[in-house]
């Protein structure tokens, strides 16, 4: 469902810069993208998409300059790339970032698009060091693509077994007997929540095996089981998922 939503949220940024800042800015963005994807354990490849055959804005000379700037930035950042001729946006060439999930499926998420044309059409200027008016260059930058779709990719990438920091419920506390152990279970929940954990309690009057199996199917990272011994010794007994 997250791949076909009614509306979506994009992490779209627009960066304005001088021409001599293009390479360093793209190198900086590639390092930022490295950092973000590494957090989720995602590897990626880069495609350099060049000028479309028709319906493009601006002069061919500007396009060639922009394409060369993207290629140089990749080279200087130590990133290899594949050429994808004719697949650029109508206003400029781009780097498409294609991530690979744990099942080796490829998803196009991030993009860095270099745009000489829109600043021209909007008649944008800045005052240079010599006091003259100059035209800036623009970068369109997206890392996740659609946030909703990215979450869908992550669910499948992790097969629902989220790392602890990302899991919606990090800890589930199960009581062996809701009457005898419920009070201590609630105390534990409050303590863990004070430390910033996302905790759920299962105090239902069900068999313990049933409650454990249900929590395991939900792939919750940590289960804490509370019985007589834990209440008596003010301790806890935990099991990690998997």
TATAFEN-V174269 format. One record per residue. N is the residue number from 0. SS is DSSP state (H for helix, E for strand, C for the rest). PSI is psi in whole degrees, -180 to 180 (none if undefined). Layout:
n=N ss=SS psi=PSI
n=N ss=SS psi=PSI
This chain:
n=0 ss=C psi=-31
n=1 ss=C psi=-13
n=2 ss=C psi=-15
n=3 ss=C psi=73
n=4 ss=C psi=162
n=5 ss=C psi=-36
n=6 ss=C psi=162
n=7 ss=C psi=162
n=8 ss=C psi=125
n=9 ss=E psi=140
n=10 ss=E psi=69
n=11 ss=E psi=120
n=12 ss=E psi=151
n=13 ss=E psi=122
n=14 ss=E psi=126
n=15 ss=E psi=139
n=16 ss=E psi=171
n=17 ss=C psi=160
n=18 ss=H psi=-38
n=19 ss=H psi=0
n=20 ss=H psi=-3
n=21 ss=H psi=-54
n=22 ss=H psi=-48
n=23 ss=H psi=-33
n=24 ss=H psi=-41
n=25 ss=H psi=-40
n=26 ss=H psi=-42
n=27 ss=H psi=-42
n=28 ss=H psi=-40
n=29 ss=H psi=-36
n=30 ss=H psi=-39
n=31 ss=H psi=-45
n=32 ss=H psi=-42
n=33 ss=H psi=-48
n=34 ss=H psi=-44
n=35 ss=H psi=-49
n=36 ss=H psi=-33
n=37 ss=H psi=-33
n=38 ss=H psi=-38
n=39 ss=C psi=0
n=40 ss=C psi=33
n=41 ss=C psi=130
n=42 ss=E psi=161
n=43 ss=E psi=159
n=44 ss=E psi=165
n=45 ss=E psi=135
n=46 ss=E psi=133
n=47 ss=E psi=109
n=48 ss=E psi=126
n=49 ss=C psi=-177
n=50 ss=C psi=132
n=51 ss=C psi=158
n=52 ss=C psi=-35
n=53 ss=C psi=173
n=54 ss=C psi=40
n=55 ss=C psi=155
n=56 ss=C psi=149
n=57 ss=C psi=176
n=58 ss=C psi=151
n=59 ss=H psi=-35
n=60 ss=H psi=-40
n=61 ss=H psi=-41
n=62 ss=H psi=-45
n=63 ss=H psi=-39
n=64 ss=H psi=-42
n=65 ss=H psi=-43
n=66 ss=H psi=-40
n=67 ss=H psi=-39
n=68 ss=H psi=-41
n=69 ss=H psi=-42
n=70 ss=H psi=-45
n=71 ss=H psi=-42
n=72 ss=H psi=-42
n=73 ss=H psi=-45
n=74 ss=H psi=-47
n=75 ss=H psi=-23
n=76 ss=C psi=-3
n=77 ss=C psi=28
n=78 ss=C psi=129
n=79 ss=C psi=156
n=80 ss=C psi=159
n=81 ss=E psi=144
n=82 ss=E psi=137
n=83 ss=E psi=81
n=84 ss=C psi=136
n=85 ss=C psi=7
n=86 ss=C psi=15
n=87 ss=C psi=166
n=88 ss=E psi=164
n=89 ss=C psi=-18
n=90 ss=C psi=-5
n=91 ss=E psi=162
n=92 ss=C psi=168
n=93 ss=E psi=160
n=94 ss=E psi=120
n=95 ss=E psi=131
n=96 ss=E psi=116
n=97 ss=E psi=115
n=98 ss=E psi=154
n=99 ss=E psi=128
n=100 ss=C psi=-176
n=101 ss=C psi=-17
n=102 ss=C psi=15
n=103 ss=C psi=23
n=104 ss=C psi=145
n=105 ss=E psi=133
n=106 ss=E psi=132
n=107 ss=E psi=115
n=108 ss=E psi=-70
n=109 ss=E psi=160
n=110 ss=E psi=145
n=111 ss=E psi=114
n=112 ss=E psi=127
n=113 ss=E psi=127
n=114 ss=E psi=105
n=115 ss=C psi=-18
n=116 ss=H psi=-43
n=117 ss=H psi=-40
n=118 ss=H psi=-33
n=119 ss=H psi=-48
n=120 ss=H psi=-33
n=121 ss=C psi=-1
n=122 ss=C psi=49
n=123 ss=C psi=140
n=124 ss=C psi=159
n=125 ss=E psi=161
n=126 ss=E psi=118
n=127 ss=C psi=175
n=128 ss=C psi=-33
n=129 ss=C psi=8
n=130 ss=C psi=-4
n=131 ss=C psi=160
n=132 ss=E psi=132
n=133 ss=E psi=158
n=134 ss=C psi=126
n=135 ss=C psi=169
n=136 ss=E psi=155
n=137 ss=E psi=139
n=138 ss=E psi=130
n=139 ss=E psi=126
n=140 ss=E psi=124
n=141 ss=E psi=136
n=142 ss=E psi=-49
n=143 ss=E psi=-27
n=144 ss=E psi=-115
n=145 ss=E psi=129
n=146 ss=H psi=-42
n=147 ss=H psi=-46
n=148 ss=H psi=-38
n=149 ss=H psi=-40
n=150 ss=H psi=-40
n=151 ss=H psi=-43
n=152 ss=H psi=-43
n=153 ss=H psi=-41
n=154 ss=H psi=-43
n=155 ss=H psi=-35
n=156 ss=H psi=-44
n=157 ss=C psi=-3
n=158 ss=C psi=36
n=159 ss=C psi=-10
n=160 ss=C psi=82
n=161 ss=C psi=148
n=162 ss=C psi=156
n=163 ss=C psi=-44
n=164 ss=C psi=-24
n=165 ss=C psi=-16
n=166 ss=C psi=132
n=167 ss=C psi=-42
n=168 ss=C psi=120
n=169 ss=C psi=-34
n=170 ss=E psi=136
n=171 ss=E psi=130
n=172 ss=E psi=125
n=173 ss=E psi=133
n=174 ss=E psi=140
n=175 ss=C psi=-40
n=176 ss=C psi=118
n=177 ss=H psi=-31
n=178 ss=H psi=-51
n=179 ss=H psi=-30
n=180 ss=H psi=-7
n=181 ss=H psi=-41
n=182 ss=H psi=-45
n=183 ss=H psi=-37
n=184 ss=H psi=-45
n=185 ss=H psi=-36
n=186 ss=H psi=-46
n=187 ss=H psi=-43
n=188 ss=H psi=-47
n=189 ss=H psi=-42
n=190 ss=H psi=-48
n=191 ss=H psi=-39
n=192 ss=H psi=-34
n=193 ss=H psi=-33
n=194 ss=C psi=7
n=195 ss=C psi=9
n=196 ss=C psi=149
n=197 ss=C psi=111
n=198 ss=E psi=139
n=199 ss=E psi=149
n=200 ss=E psi=141
n=201 ss=E psi=96
n=202 ss=C psi=18
n=203 ss=C psi=153
n=204 ss=C psi=63
n=205 ss=C psi=166
n=206 ss=C psi=143
n=207 ss=H psi=-43
n=208 ss=H psi=-39
n=209 ss=H psi=-43
n=210 ss=H psi=-39
n=211 ss=H psi=-47
n=212 ss=H psi=-42
n=213 ss=H psi=-44
n=214 ss=H psi=-37
n=215 ss=H psi=-39
n=216 ss=H psi=-29
n=217 ss=C psi=-5
n=218 ss=C psi=40
n=219 ss=C psi=131
n=220 ss=C psi=-43
n=221 ss=E psi=132
n=222 ss=E psi=134
n=223 ss=E psi=124
n=224 ss=E psi=125
n=225 ss=E psi=121
n=226 ss=C psi=-162
n=227 ss=H psi=-46
n=228 ss=H psi=-43
n=229 ss=H psi=-42
n=230 ss=H psi=-43
n=231 ss=H psi=-44
n=232 ss=H psi=3
n=233 ss=C psi=51
n=234 ss=C psi=-174
n=235 ss=C psi=156
n=236 ss=E psi=117
n=237 ss=E psi=157
n=238 ss=E psi=139
n=239 ss=E psi=143
n=240 ss=C psi=132
n=241 ss=C psi=none
